[in-house]
Amino acid sequence: MEVLQRADGSKALKADVYADLTYFWGGAWYSDCSQEKCYVDTNGFRVRKNGGVHTTWDTYSSVTGNSVHATATGNVESGHYQVSIVLNKHGGYWADFNQDRRDDKIHIGLLQVEVDVP
């Protein structure tokens, strides 16, 4: 999470999520998605100021090999913000997309951070 100060005095928040997708099997960790057998979807970052109603920022997300990156930037005013994102991973090492198993979904969960914008 980064607070940006623009030349005109306005402010913005830049949110980034990076994740390495792995699974645990037989006492060891292995890369998941390295075979291009999965994708990750996001429903955007949810941004809430001072505990009020949240707004949703659209994200750009990508999977490269085993790594996921989702990012968004939005205009903000001074205050306390909670920023969260929910990720869903479809497929993985077990998936065979030739058999249309993209409905295999793992809910990665709600990731949330809080930030004060001066």
C-alpha positions, -999 to 999 in steps of 0.1 A, spaced: 0 0 0 14 34 -10 1 69 -5 8 91 -35 10 129 -34 2 145 -68 17 178 -80 -17 194 -78 -20 185 -41 -45 156 -45 -38 122 -30 -41 86 -42 -36 51 -28 -18 25 -48 -26 -11 -37 -6 -41 -48 -9 -77 -40 18 -102 -49 14 -139 -42 33 -171 -50 9 -200 -55 21 -232 -39 7 -265 -24 20 -288 3 23 -325 -5 44 -353 11 63 -330 34 74 -304 8 61 -273 -10 56 -273 -47 48 -246 -73 12 -244 -84 1 -230 -117 35 -235 -132 20 -256 -160 -4 -227 -171 -32 -248 -156 -48 -221 -135 -60 -185 -134 -68 -161 -106 -98 -138 -105 -103 -107 -83 -135 -87 -77 -115 -56 -72 -101 -39 -42 -127 -29 -16 -119 5 -1 -136 18 30 -130 52 46 -134 56 84 -155 24 86 -181 37 62 -195 21 31 -169 5 8 -163 14 -28 -148 -10 -53 -117 -3 -74 -112 -24 -105 -79 -43 -106 -54 -53 -131 -43 -88 -123 -20 -113 -139 -5 -148 -133 31 -153 -145 43 -188 -139 36 -193 -102 32 -156 -93 1 -135 -90 0 -97 -91 -31 -75 -86 -29 -37 -85 -52 -7 -85 -48 31 -79 -76 54 -67 -81 90 -56 -85 95 -19 -89 123 7 -73 125 41 -86 98 65 -83 63 78 -88 36 51 -93 -2 51 -83 -18 18 -91 -54 11 -91 -79 -18 -106 -113 -23 -87 -137 -47 -101 -169 -61 -77 -195 -78 -92 -217 -104 -75 -249 -114 -40 -258 -102 -16 -288 -104 -45 -312 -105 -65 -295 -132 -68 -306 -168 -84 -278 -188 -89 -302 -217 -116 -317 -195 -131 -283 -186 -123 -284 -149 -119 -246 -146 -147 -247 -120 -121 -261 -95 -119 -230 -73 -100 -222 -41 -111 -191 -22 -78 -176 -11 -95 -153 13 -99 -117 24 -66 -99 26 -69 -65 44 -46 -36 54 -53 -3 70 -36 30 61 -39 66 73 -38 92 46 -25 126 61 
